[in-house]
Amino acid sequence: MAETEASDSGSVFRLIYSSRSQIPADDRTSELGAIFNTARVNNKRRGVTGALIISDESFVQALEGEESVVR
C-alpha cells in the first residue's frame, strides 16, 4: 500500500508493507539490531520516518518521506 498526503511542508509519501523474516531464530536479535542501527542512520540522513512492528517471523513496516527516497 502506498499513498501520498499533503502537509504544511509539501507532500509526504507513505509506504506500508509486510514481510516474513528469513533470519534464523538464533541470529535474529543480533541481526535485527544491526539492521535497526543502519536504518536509523540512513533514515535520519534521508528525512525518512516510520514504524516497524515485529511478531514472531512477521514484519509490518510503514515508511514516510519524499516519494523518490521512500520508494
PDB file of N, H, CA, C and O in Angstrom:
ATOM      1  N   MET A   1       0.849  -1.168   0.000  1.00  0.00           N
ATOM      2  CA  MET A   1       0.000   0.000   0.000  1.00  0.00           C
ATOM      3  C   MET A   1       0.893   1.228   0.000  1.00  0.00           C
ATOM      4  O   MET A   1       1.825   1.320   0.799  1.00  0.00           O
ATOM      5  N   ALA A   2       0.619   2.158  -0.877  1.00  0.00           N
ATOM      6  H   ALA A   2      -0.138   2.083  -1.526  1.00  0.00           H
ATOM      7  CA  ALA A   2       1.370   3.403  -0.909  1.00  0.00           C
ATOM      8  C   ALA A   2       0.387   4.544  -1.117  1.00  0.00           C
ATOM      9  O   ALA A   2      -0.612   4.391  -1.819  1.00  0.00           O
ATOM     10  N   GLU A   3       0.671   5.678  -0.509  1.00  0.00           N
ATOM     11  H   GLU A   3       1.482   5.802   0.061  1.00  0.00           H
ATOM     12  CA  GLU A   3      -0.200   6.834  -0.668  1.00  0.00           C
ATOM     13  C   GLU A   3       0.610   8.096  -0.437  1.00  0.00           C
ATOM     14  O   GLU A   3       1.678   8.073   0.175  1.00  0.00           O
ATOM     15  N   THR A   4       0.071   9.200  -0.944  1.00  0.00           N
ATOM     16  H   THR A   4      -0.796   9.219  -1.440  1.00  0.00           H
ATOM     17  CA  THR A   4       0.706  10.497  -0.762  1.00  0.00           C
ATOM     18  C   THR A   4      -0.268  11.413  -0.055  1.00  0.00           C
ATOM     19  O   THR A   4      -1.448  11.454  -0.403  1.00  0.00           O
ATOM     20  N   GLU A   5       0.215  12.152   0.944  1.00  0.00           N
ATOM     21  H   GLU A   5       1.173  12.118   1.227  1.00  0.00           H
ATOM     22  CA  GLU A   5      -0.606  13.107   1.685  1.00  0.00           C
ATOM     23  C   GLU A   5       0.036  14.479   1.605  1.00  0.00           C
ATOM     24  O   GLU A   5       1.259  14.600   1.546  1.00  0.00           O
ATOM     25  N   ALA A   6      -0.796  15.512   1.603  1.00  0.00           N
ATOM     26  H   ALA A   6      -1.790  15.414   1.651  1.00  0.00           H
ATOM     27  CA  ALA A   6      -0.282  16.877   1.655  1.00  0.00           C
ATOM     28  C   ALA A   6      -0.011  17.242   3.103  1.00  0.00           C
ATOM     29  O   ALA A   6      -0.738  16.817   4.001  1.00  0.00           O
ATOM     30  N   SER A   7       1.026  18.023   3.333  1.00  0.00           N
ATOM     31  H   SER A   7       1.617  18.369   2.604  1.00  0.00           H
ATOM     32  CA  SER A   7       1.328  18.522   4.666  1.00  0.00           C
ATOM     33  C   SER A   7       1.777  19.967   4.535  1.00  0.00           C
ATOM     34  O   SER A   7       1.881  20.490   3.426  1.00  0.00           O
ATOM     35  N   ASP A   8       2.041  20.610   5.656  1.00  0.00           N
ATOM     36  H   ASP A   8       1.957  20.185   6.557  1.00  0.00           H
ATOM     37  CA  ASP A   8       2.477  22.004   5.633  1.00  0.00           C
ATOM     38  C   ASP A   8       3.779  22.180   4.864  1.00  0.00           C
ATOM     39  O   ASP A   8       4.002  23.236   4.273  1.00  0.00           O
ATOM     40  N   SER A   9       4.624  21.189   4.860  1.00  0.00           N
ATOM     41  H   SER A   9       4.442  20.331   5.340  1.00  0.00           H
ATOM     42  CA  SER A   9       5.928  21.304   4.211  1.00  0.00           C
ATOM     43  C   SER A   9       5.957  20.649   2.831  1.00  0.00           C
ATOM     44  O   SER A   9       7.033  20.502   2.253  1.00  0.00           O
ATOM     45  N   GLY A  10       4.809  20.253   2.291  1.00  0.00           N
ATOM     46  H   GLY A  10       3.934  20.372   2.761  1.00  0.00           H
ATOM     47  CA  GLY A  10       4.764  19.615   0.984  1.00  0.00           C
ATOM     48  C   GLY A  10       4.116  18.251   1.070  1.00  0.00           C
ATOM     49  O   GLY A  10       3.381  17.957   2.014  1.00  0.00           O
ATOM     50  N   SER A  11       4.392  17.423   0.087  1.00  0.00           N
ATOM     51  H   SER A  11       4.989  17.661  -0.679  1.00  0.00           H
ATOM     52  CA  SER A  11       3.809  16.087   0.042  1.00  0.00           C
ATOM     53  C   SER A  11       4.622  15.104   0.866  1.00  0.00           C
ATOM     54  O   SER A  11       5.852  15.157   0.901  1.00  0.00           O
ATOM     55  N   VAL A  12       3.912  14.213   1.523  1.00  0.00           N
ATOM     56  H   VAL A  12       2.913  14.169   1.495  1.00  0.00           H
ATOM     57  CA  VAL A  12       4.542  13.127   2.267  1.00  0.00           C
ATOM     58  C   VAL A  12       4.057  11.824   1.648  1.00  0.00           C
ATOM     59  O   VAL A  12       2.854  11.594   1.527  1.00  0.00           O
ATOM     60  N   PHE A  13       4.988  10.987   1.261  1.00  0.00           N
ATOM     61  H   PHE A  13       5.966  11.174   1.359  1.00  0.00           H
ATOM     62  CA  PHE A  13       4.661   9.694   0.674  1.00  0.00           C
ATOM     63  C   PHE A  13       4.760   8.643   1.765  1.00  0.00           C
ATOM     64  O   PHE A  13       5.730   8.616   2.522  1.00  0.00           O
ATOM     65  N   ARG A  14       3.754   7.775   1.848  1.00  0.00           N
ATOM     66  H   ARG A  14       2.966   7.797   1.234  1.00  0.00           H
ATOM     67  CA  ARG A  14       3.745   6.715   2.860  1.00  0.00           C
ATOM     68  C   ARG A  14       3.703   5.366   2.157  1.00  0.00           C
ATOM     69  O   ARG A  14       2.882   5.135   1.269  1.00  0.00           O
ATOM     70  N   LEU A  15       4.593   4.490   2.568  1.00  0.00           N
ATOM     71  H   LEU A  15       5.260   4.678   3.289  1.00  0.00           H
ATOM     72  CA  LEU A  15       4.648   3.128   2.051  1.00  0.00           C
ATOM     73  C   LEU A  15       4.470   2.173   3.221  1.00  0.00           C
ATOM     74  O   LEU A  15       5.183   2.271   4.219  1.00  0.00           O
ATOM     75  N   ILE A  16       3.525   1.256   3.103  1.00  0.00           N
ATOM     76  H   ILE A  16       2.945   1.176   2.292  1.00  0.00           H
ATOM     77  CA  ILE A  16       3.279   0.258   4.147  1.00  0.00           C
ATOM     78  C   ILE A  16       3.385  -1.118   3.491  1.00  0.00           C
ATOM     79  O   ILE A  16       2.780  -1.376   2.451  1.00  0.00           O
ATOM     80  N   TYR A  17       4.161  -1.985   4.118  1.00  0.00           N
ATOM     81  H   TYR A  17       4.652  -1.776   4.963  1.00  0.00           H
ATOM     82  CA  TYR A  17       4.307  -3.324   3.553  1.00  0.00           C
ATOM     83  C   TYR A  17       4.501  -4.354   4.659  1.00  0.00           C
ATOM     84  O   TYR A  17       4.823  -4.018   5.799  1.00  0.00           O
ATOM     85  N   SER A  18       4.298  -5.604   4.296  1.00  0.00           N
ATOM     86  H   SER A  18       4.036  -5.877   3.370  1.00  0.00           H
ATOM     87  CA  SER A  18       4.525  -6.701   5.243  1.00  0.00           C
ATOM     88  C   SER A  18       5.508  -7.682   4.609  1.00  0.00           C
ATOM     89  O   SER A  18       5.619  -7.787   3.388  1.00  0.00           O
ATOM     90  N   SER A  19       6.210  -8.390   5.476  1.00  0.00           N
ATOM     91  H   SER A  19       6.121  -8.305   6.468  1.00  0.00           H
ATOM     92  CA  SER A  19       7.173  -9.387   5.008  1.00  0.00           C
ATOM     93  C   SER A  19       7.375 -10.440   6.086  1.00  0.00           C
ATOM     94  O   SER A  19       6.892 -10.304   7.210  1.00  0.00           O
ATOM     95  N   ARG A  20       8.089 -11.480   5.726  1.00  0.00           N
ATOM     96  H   ARG A  20       8.482 -11.591   4.813  1.00  0.00           H
ATOM     97  CA  ARG A  20       8.406 -12.550   6.672  1.00  0.00           C
ATOM     98  C   ARG A  20       9.916 -12.648   6.795  1.00  0.00           C
ATOM     99  O   ARG A  20      10.645 -12.505   5.814  1.00  0.00           O
ATOM    100  N   SER A  21      10.369 -12.891   8.005  1.00  0.00           N
ATOM    101  H   SER A  21       9.777 -13.007   8.802  1.00  0.00           H
ATOM    102  CA  SER A  21      11.800 -12.971   8.286  1.00  0.00           C
ATOM    103  C   SER A  21      12.409 -14.225   7.674  1.00  0.00           C
ATOM    104  O   SER A  21      11.822 -15.306   7.716  1.00  0.00           O
ATOM    105  N   GLN A  22      13.589 -14.058   7.110  1.00  0.00           N
ATOM    106  H   GLN A  22      14.066 -13.180   7.076  1.00  0.00           H
ATOM    107  CA  GLN A  22      14.393 -15.178   6.623  1.00  0.00           C
ATOM    108  C   GLN A  22      15.604 -15.384   7.527  1.00  0.00           C
ATOM    109  O   GLN A  22      16.463 -16.220   7.248  1.00  0.00           O
ATOM    110  N   ILE A  23      15.664 -14.610   8.620  1.00  0.00           N
ATOM    111  H   ILE A  23      14.966 -13.931   8.847  1.00  0.00           H
ATOM    112  CA  ILE A  23      16.784 -14.679   9.554  1.00  0.00           C
ATOM    113  C   ILE A  23      16.557 -15.856  10.503  1.00  0.00           C
ATOM    114  O   ILE A  23      15.487 -15.950  11.105  1.00  0.00           O
ATOM    115  N   PRO A  24      17.526 -16.748  10.652  1.00  0.00           N
ATOM    116  CA  PRO A  24      17.369 -17.858  11.602  1.00  0.00           C
ATOM    117  C   PRO A  24      17.081 -17.323  13.010  1.00  0.00           C
ATOM    118  O   PRO A  24      17.642 -16.306  13.418  1.00  0.00           O
ATOM    119  N   ALA A  25      16.220 -18.001  13.735  1.00  0.00           N
ATOM    120  H   ALA A  25      15.764 -18.827  13.404  1.00  0.00           H
ATOM    121  CA  ALA A  25      15.795 -17.552  15.067  1.00  0.00           C
ATOM    122  C   ALA A  25      16.974 -17.285  15.999  1.00  0.00           C
ATOM    123  O   ALA A  25      16.938 -16.328  16.772  1.00  0.00           O
ATOM    124  N   ASP A  26      18.004 -18.104  15.941  1.00  0.00           N
ATOM    125  H   ASP A  26      18.033 -18.881  15.313  1.00  0.00           H
ATOM    126  CA  ASP A  26      19.167 -17.929  16.820  1.00  0.00           C
ATOM    127  C   ASP A  26      19.945 -16.649  16.533  1.00  0.00           C
ATOM    128  O   ASP A  26      20.627 -16.129  17.417  1.00  0.00           O
ATOM    129  N   ASP A  27      19.850 -16.138  15.311  1.00  0.00           N
ATOM    130  H   ASP A  27      19.296 -16.560  14.594  1.00  0.00           H
ATOM    131  CA  ASP A  27      20.596 -14.940  14.905  1.00  0.00           C
ATOM    132  C   ASP A  27      19.738 -13.676  14.904  1.00  0.00           C
ATOM    133  O   ASP A  27      20.248 -12.579  14.676  1.00  0.00           O
ATOM    134  N   ARG A  28      18.449 -13.825  15.156  1.00  0.00           N
ATOM    135  H   ARG A  28      18.034 -14.716  15.341  1.00  0.00           H
ATOM    136  CA  ARG A  28      17.508 -12.723  14.954  1.00  0.00           C
ATOM    137  C   ARG A  28      17.834 -11.483  15.780  1.00  0.00           C
ATOM    138  O   ARG A  28      17.794 -10.375  15.245  1.00  0.00           O
ATOM    139  N   THR A  29      18.152 -11.630  17.057  1.00  0.00           N
ATOM    140  H   THR A  29      18.184 -12.530  17.491  1.00  0.00           H
ATOM    141  CA  THR A  29      18.400 -10.464  17.911  1.00  0.00           C
ATOM    142  C   THR A  29      19.574  -9.647  17.396  1.00  0.00           C
ATOM    143  O   THR A  29      19.461  -8.429  17.254  1.00  0.00           O
ATOM    144  N   SER A  30      20.688 -10.286  17.118  1.00  0.00           N
ATOM    145  H   SER A  30      20.781 -11.275  17.234  1.00  0.00           H
ATOM    146  CA  SER A  30      21.869  -9.539  16.662  1.00  0.00           C
ATOM    147  C   SER A  30      21.678  -8.985  15.252  1.00  0.00           C
ATOM    148  O   SER A  30      22.090  -7.859  14.973  1.00  0.00           O
ATOM    149  N   GLU A  31      21.068  -9.751  14.373  1.00  0.00           N
ATOM    150  H   GLU A  31      20.733 -10.665  14.601  1.00  0.00           H
ATOM    151  CA  GLU A  31      20.853  -9.284  13.002  1.00  0.00           C
ATOM    152  C   GLU A  31      19.893  -8.100  12.964  1.00  0.00           C
ATOM    153  O   GLU A  31      20.146  -7.116  12.269  1.00  0.00           O
ATOM    154  N   LEU A  32      18.790  -8.192  13.708  1.00  0.00           N
ATOM    155  H   LEU A  32      18.584  -8.992  14.273  1.00  0.00           H
ATOM    156  CA  LEU A  32      17.839  -7.079  13.730  1.00  0.00           C
ATOM    157  C   LEU A  32      18.464  -5.840  14.356  1.00  0.00           C
ATOM    158  O   LEU A  32      18.204  -4.725  13.904  1.00  0.00           O
ATOM    159  N   GLY A  33      19.277  -6.014  15.381  1.00  0.00           N
ATOM    160  H   GLY A  33      19.489  -6.920  15.748  1.00  0.00           H
ATOM    161  CA  GLY A  33      19.972  -4.879  15.984  1.00  0.00           C
ATOM    162  C   GLY A  33      20.847  -4.159  14.971  1.00  0.00           C
ATOM    163  O   GLY A  33      20.858  -2.930  14.920  1.00  0.00           O
ATOM    164  N   ALA A  34      21.574  -4.912  14.170  1.00  0.00           N
ATOM    165  H   ALA A  34      21.565  -5.911  14.211  1.00  0.00           H
ATOM    166  CA  ALA A  34      22.433  -4.314  13.139  1.00  0.00           C
ATOM    167  C   ALA A  34      21.598  -3.604  12.076  1.00  0.00           C
ATOM    168  O   ALA A  34      21.957  -2.516  11.624  1.00  0.00           O
ATOM    169  N   ILE A  35      20.491  -4.214  11.679  1.00  0.00           N
ATOM    170  H   ILE A  35      20.200  -5.098  12.046  1.00  0.00           H
ATOM    171  CA  ILE A  35      19.600  -3.595  10.693  1.00  0.00           C
ATOM    172  C   ILE A  35      19.022  -2.297  11.251  1.00  0.00           C
ATOM    173  O   ILE A  35      18.990  -1.286  10.549  1.00  0.00           O
ATOM    174  N   PHE A  36      18.567  -2.311  12.500  1.00  0.00           N
ATOM    175  H   PHE A  36      18.593  -3.132  13.070  1.00  0.00           H
ATOM    176  CA  PHE A  36      17.989  -1.108  13.115  1.00  0.00           C
ATOM    177  C   PHE A  36      19.009   0.019  13.179  1.00  0.00           C
ATOM    178  O   PHE A  36      18.688   1.163  12.859  1.00  0.00           O
ATOM    179  N   ASN A  37      20.230  -0.290  13.586  1.00  0.00           N
ATOM    180  H   ASN A  37      20.491  -1.220  13.845  1.00  0.00           H
ATOM    181  CA  ASN A  37      21.268   0.739  13.688  1.00  0.00           C
ATOM    182  C   ASN A  37      21.548   1.384  12.333  1.00  0.00           C
ATOM    183  O   ASN A  37      21.657   2.606  12.236  1.00  0.00           O
ATOM    184  N   THR A  38      21.662   0.578  11.306  1.00  0.00           N
ATOM    185  H   THR A  38      21.574  -0.415  11.384  1.00  0.00           H
ATOM    186  CA  THR A  38      21.904   1.104   9.961  1.00  0.00           C
ATOM    187  C   THR A  38      20.711   1.919   9.475  1.00  0.00           C
ATOM    188  O   THR A  38      20.883   2.996   8.904  1.00  0.00           O
ATOM    189  N   ALA A  39      19.501   1.408   9.701  1.00  0.00           N
ATOM    190  H   ALA A  39      19.361   0.534  10.165  1.00  0.00           H
ATOM    191  CA  ALA A  39      18.294   2.109   9.253  1.00  0.00           C
ATOM    192  C   ALA A  39      18.144   3.460   9.942  1.00  0.00           C
ATOM    193  O   ALA A  39      17.768   4.439   9.297  1.00  0.00           O
ATOM    194  N   ARG A  40      18.429   3.531  11.235  1.00  0.00           N
ATOM    195  H   ARG A  40      18.734   2.736  11.759  1.00  0.00           H
ATOM    196  CA  ARG A  40      18.315   4.811  11.953  1.00  0.00           C
ATOM    197  C   ARG A  40      19.200   5.878  11.325  1.00  0.00           C
ATOM    198  O   ARG A  40      18.759   7.004  11.095  1.00  0.00           O
ATOM    199  N   VAL A  41      20.432   5.527  11.053  1.00  0.00           N
ATOM    200  H   VAL A  41      20.791   4.613  11.240  1.00  0.00           H
ATOM    201  CA  VAL A  41      21.378   6.481  10.459  1.00  0.00           C
ATOM    202  C   VAL A  41      20.917   6.890   9.060  1.00  0.00           C
ATOM    203  O   VAL A  41      20.849   8.078   8.744  1.00  0.00           O
ATOM    204  N   ASN A  42      20.601   5.900   8.227  1.00  0.00           N
ATOM    205  H   ASN A  42      20.656   4.935   8.483  1.00  0.00           H
ATOM    206  CA  ASN A  42      20.198   6.187   6.849  1.00  0.00           C
ATOM    207  C   ASN A  42      18.882   6.952   6.783  1.00  0.00           C
ATOM    208  O   ASN A  42      18.759   7.899   6.006  1.00  0.00           O
ATOM    209  N   ASN A  43      17.897   6.558   7.585  1.00  0.00           N
ATOM    210  H   ASN A  43      17.997   5.789   8.217  1.00  0.00           H
ATOM    211  CA  ASN A  43      16.601   7.234   7.560  1.00  0.00           C
ATOM    212  C   ASN A  43      16.717   8.679   8.012  1.00  0.00           C
ATOM    213  O   ASN A  43      16.096   9.559   7.416  1.00  0.00           O
ATOM    214  N   LYS A  44      17.492   8.940   9.046  1.00  0.00           N
ATOM    215  H   LYS A  44      17.996   8.225   9.530  1.00  0.00           H
ATOM    216  CA  LYS A  44      17.672  10.314   9.524  1.00  0.00           C
ATOM    217  C   LYS A  44      18.325  11.167   8.438  1.00  0.00           C
ATOM    218  O   LYS A  44      17.895  12.291   8.182  1.00  0.00           O
ATOM    219  N   ARG A  45      19.350  10.634   7.810  1.00  0.00           N
ATOM    220  H   ARG A  45      19.700   9.721   8.018  1.00  0.00           H
ATOM    221  CA  ARG A  45      20.064  11.368   6.758  1.00  0.00           C
ATOM    222  C   ARG A  45      19.151  11.672   5.573  1.00  0.00           C
ATOM    223  O   ARG A  45      19.294  12.713   4.931  1.00  0.00           O
ATOM    224  N   ARG A  46      18.223  10.777   5.284  1.00  0.00           N
ATOM    225  H   ARG A  46      18.107   9.931   5.805  1.00  0.00           H
ATOM    226  CA  ARG A  46      17.341  10.926   4.120  1.00  0.00           C
ATOM    227  C   ARG A  46      16.001  11.574   4.450  1.00  0.00           C
ATOM    228  O   ARG A  46      15.188  11.799   3.553  1.00  0.00           O
ATOM    229  N   GLY A  47      15.759  11.876   5.726  1.00  0.00           N
ATOM    230  H   GLY A  47      16.419  11.693   6.455  1.00  0.00           H
ATOM    231  CA  GLY A  47      14.494  12.502   6.113  1.00  0.00           C
ATOM    232  C   GLY A  47      13.315  11.551   6.075  1.00  0.00           C
ATOM    233  O   GLY A  47      12.195  11.962   5.772  1.00  0.00           O
ATOM    234  N   VAL A  48      13.555  10.289   6.377  1.00  0.00           N
ATOM    235  H   VAL A  48      14.465   9.955   6.623  1.00  0.00           H
ATOM    236  CA  VAL A  48      12.511   9.264   6.367  1.00  0.00           C
ATOM    237  C   VAL A  48      12.151   8.911   7.804  1.00  0.00           C
ATOM    238  O   VAL A  48      13.028   8.736   8.650  1.00  0.00           O
ATOM    239  N   THR A  49      10.854   8.809   8.072  1.00  0.00           N
ATOM    240  H   THR A  49      10.141   8.951   7.385  1.00  0.00           H
ATOM    241  CA  THR A  49      10.384   8.347   9.374  1.00  0.00           C
ATOM    242  C   THR A  49       9.555   7.092   9.160  1.00  0.00           C
ATOM    243  O   THR A  49       9.192   6.760   8.031  1.00  0.00           O
ATOM    244  N   GLY A  50       9.259   6.398  10.254  1.00  0.00           N
ATOM    245  H   GLY A  50       9.554   6.668  11.171  1.00  0.00           H
ATOM    246  CA  GLY A  50       8.456   5.205  10.093  1.00  0.00           C
ATOM    247  C   GLY A  50       8.305   4.419  11.364  1.00  0.00           C
ATOM    248  O   GLY A  50       8.719   4.843  12.443  1.00  0.00           O
ATOM    249  N   ALA A  51       7.700   3.261  11.209  1.00  0.00           N
ATOM    250  H   ALA A  51       7.364   2.917  10.332  1.00  0.00           H
ATOM    251  CA  ALA A  51       7.474   2.356  12.330  1.00  0.00           C
ATOM    252  C   ALA A  51       7.615   0.926  11.824  1.00  0.00           C
ATOM    253  O   ALA A  51       7.311   0.622  10.671  1.00  0.00           O
ATOM    254  N   LEU A  52       8.083   0.060  12.713  1.00  0.00           N
ATOM    255  H   LEU A  52       8.330   0.307  13.650  1.00  0.00           H
ATOM    256  CA  LEU A  52       8.240  -1.354  12.387  1.00  0.00           C
ATOM    257  C   LEU A  52       7.591  -2.174  13.486  1.00  0.00           C
ATOM    258  O   LEU A  52       7.879  -1.982  14.667  1.00  0.00           O
ATOM    259  N   ILE A  53       6.720  -3.080  13.097  1.00  0.00           N
ATOM    260  H   ILE A  53       6.486  -3.236  12.137  1.00  0.00           H
ATOM    261  CA  ILE A  53       6.074  -3.996  14.035  1.00  0.00           C
ATOM    262  C   ILE A  53       6.580  -5.399  13.713  1.00  0.00           C
ATOM    263  O   ILE A  53       6.555  -5.836  12.563  1.00  0.00           O
ATOM    264  N   ILE A  54       7.040  -6.092  14.751  1.00  0.00           N
ATOM    265  H   ILE A  54       7.060  -5.736  15.685  1.00  0.00           H
ATOM    266  CA  ILE A  54       7.549  -7.454  14.590  1.00  0.00           C
ATOM    267  C   ILE A  54       6.730  -8.384  15.472  1.00  0.00           C
ATOM    268  O   ILE A  54       6.524  -8.112  16.655  1.00  0.00           O
ATOM    269  N   SER A  55       6.268  -9.472  14.892  1.00  0.00           N
ATOM    270  H   SER A  55       6.435  -9.693  13.931  1.00  0.00           H
ATOM    271  CA  SER A  55       5.555 -10.502  15.638  1.00  0.00           C
ATOM    272  C   SER A  55       6.043 -11.853  15.128  1.00  0.00           C
ATOM    273  O   SER A  55       5.751 -12.252  14.000  1.00  0.00           O
ATOM    274  N   ASP A  56       6.784 -12.542  15.973  1.00  0.00           N
ATOM    275  H   ASP A  56       7.020 -12.218  16.889  1.00  0.00           H
ATOM    276  CA  ASP A  56       7.391 -13.812  15.575  1.00  0.00           C
ATOM    277  C   ASP A  56       8.225 -13.607  14.310  1.00  0.00           C
ATOM    278  O   ASP A  56       9.244 -12.917  14.350  1.00  0.00           O
ATOM    279  N   GLU A  57       7.811 -14.189  13.204  1.00  0.00           N
ATOM    280  H   GLU A  57       6.984 -14.749  13.171  1.00  0.00           H
ATOM    281  CA  GLU A  57       8.564 -14.059  11.955  1.00  0.00           C
ATOM    282  C   GLU A  57       7.934 -13.072  10.983  1.00  0.00           C
ATOM    283  O   GLU A  57       8.388 -12.953   9.845  1.00  0.00           O
ATOM    284  N   SER A  58       6.896 -12.362  11.414  1.00  0.00           N
ATOM    285  H   SER A  58       6.527 -12.459  12.338  1.00  0.00           H
ATOM    286  CA  SER A  58       6.200 -11.418  10.547  1.00  0.00           C
ATOM    287  C   SER A  58       6.600  -9.985  10.862  1.00  0.00           C
ATOM    288  O   SER A  58       6.800  -9.620  12.020  1.00  0.00           O
ATOM    289  N   PHE A  59       6.714  -9.180   9.811  1.00  0.00           N
ATOM    290  H   PHE A  59       6.551  -9.477   8.870  1.00  0.00           H
ATOM    291  CA  PHE A  59       7.048  -7.771   9.929  1.00  0.00           C
ATOM    292  C   PHE A  59       5.995  -6.947   9.198  1.00  0.00           C
ATOM    293  O   PHE A  59       5.509  -7.348   8.140  1.00  0.00           O
ATOM    294  N   VAL A  60       5.648  -5.804   9.759  1.00  0.00           N
ATOM    295  H   VAL A  60       6.043  -5.479  10.619  1.00  0.00           H
ATOM    296  CA  VAL A  60       4.864  -4.789   9.064  1.00  0.00           C
ATOM    297  C   VAL A  60       5.617  -3.487   9.269  1.00  0.00           C
ATOM    298  O   VAL A  60       5.965  -3.136  10.396  1.00  0.00           O
ATOM    299  N   GLN A  61       5.870  -2.769   8.180  1.00  0.00           N
ATOM    300  H   GLN A  61       5.587  -3.054   7.264  1.00  0.00           H
ATOM    301  CA  GLN A  61       6.620  -1.522   8.281  1.00  0.00           C
ATOM    302  C   GLN A  61       5.903  -0.419   7.530  1.00  0.00           C
ATOM    303  O   GLN A  61       5.351  -0.636   6.451  1.00  0.00           O
ATOM    304  N   ALA A  62       5.920   0.772   8.119  1.00  0.00           N
ATOM    305  H   ALA A  62       6.368   0.948   8.995  1.00  0.00           H
ATOM    306  CA  ALA A  62       5.428   1.984   7.476  1.00  0.00           C
ATOM    307  C   ALA A  62       6.599   2.947   7.377  1.00  0.00           C
ATOM    308  O   ALA A  62       7.304   3.180   8.359  1.00  0.00           O
ATOM    309  N   LEU A  63       6.803   3.501   6.199  1.00  0.00           N
ATOM    310  H   LEU A  63       6.230   3.311   5.401  1.00  0.00           H
ATOM    311  CA  LEU A  63       7.848   4.491   5.970  1.00  0.00           C
ATOM    312  C   LEU A  63       7.202   5.737   5.389  1.00  0.00           C
ATOM    313  O   LEU A  63       6.290   5.640   4.568  1.00  0.00           O
ATOM    314  N   GLU A  64       7.673   6.917   5.811  1.00  0.00           N
ATOM    315  H   GLU A  64       8.414   6.996   6.478  1.00  0.00           H
ATOM    316  CA  GLU A  64       7.149   8.176   5.300  1.00  0.00           C
ATOM    317  C   GLU A  64       8.297   9.102   4.939  1.00  0.00           C
ATOM    318  O   GLU A  64       9.315   9.158   5.630  1.00  0.00           O
ATOM    319  N   GLY A  65       8.116   9.816   3.858  1.00  0.00           N
ATOM    320  H   GLY A  65       7.290   9.769   3.297  1.00  0.00           H
ATOM    321  CA  GLY A  65       9.117  10.782   3.426  1.00  0.00           C
ATOM    322  C   GLY A  65       8.861  11.168   1.987  1.00  0.00           C
ATOM    323  O   GLY A  65       7.775  10.943   1.452  1.00  0.00           O
ATOM    324  N   GLU A  66       9.865  11.748   1.368  1.00  0.00           N
ATOM    325  H   GLU A  66      10.747  11.931   1.802  1.00  0.00           H
ATOM    326  CA  GLU A  66       9.772  12.115  -0.034  1.00  0.00           C
ATOM    327  C   GLU A  66       9.649  10.839  -0.871  1.00  0.00           C
ATOM    328  O   GLU A  66      10.379   9.873  -0.651  1.00  0.00           O
ATOM    329  N   GLU A  67       8.728  10.843  -1.822  1.00  0.00           N
ATOM    330  H   GLU A  67       8.135  11.628  -2.001  1.00  0.00           H
ATOM    331  CA  GLU A  67       8.440   9.618  -2.578  1.00  0.00           C
ATOM    332  C   GLU A  67       9.676   9.020  -3.244  1.00  0.00           C
ATOM    333  O   GLU A  67       9.870   7.805  -3.200  1.00  0.00           O
ATOM    334  N   SER A  68      10.499   9.841  -3.848  1.00  0.00           N
ATOM    335  H   SER A  68      10.341  10.827  -3.884  1.00  0.00           H
ATOM    336  CA  SER A  68      11.680   9.313  -4.543  1.00  0.00           C
ATOM    337  C   SER A  68      12.664   8.648  -3.586  1.00  0.00           C
ATOM    338  O   SER A  68      13.451   7.800  -4.005  1.00  0.00           O
ATOM    339  N   VAL A  69      12.630   9.018  -2.318  1.00  0.00           N
ATOM    340  H   VAL A  69      11.991   9.707  -1.978  1.00  0.00           H
ATOM    341  CA  VAL A  69      13.520   8.430  -1.316  1.00  0.00           C
ATOM    342  C   VAL A  69      12.913   7.156  -0.737  1.00  0.00           C
ATOM    343  O   VAL A  69      13.610   6.157  -0.554  1.00  0.00           O
ATOM    344  N   VAL A  70      11.624   7.192  -0.451  1.00  0.00           N
ATOM    345  H   VAL A  70      11.057   8.003  -0.599  1.00  0.00           H
ATOM    346  CA  VAL A  70      10.950   6.058   0.195  1.00  0.00           C
ATOM    347  C   VAL A  70      10.815   4.876  -0.759  1.00  0.00           C
ATOM    348  O   VAL A  70      10.969   3.727  -0.346  1.00  0.00           O
ATOM    349  N   ARG A  71      10.533   5.142  -2.006  1.00  0.00           N
ATOM    350  H   ARG A  71      10.408   6.076  -2.341  1.00  0.00           H
ATOM    351  CA  ARG A  71      10.378   4.039  -2.976  1.00  0.00           C
ATOM    352  C   ARG A  71      11.707   3.382  -3.192  1.00  0.00           C
ATOM    353  O   ARG A  71      11.807   2.431  -3.967  1.00  0.00           O
TER     354      ARG A  71
END
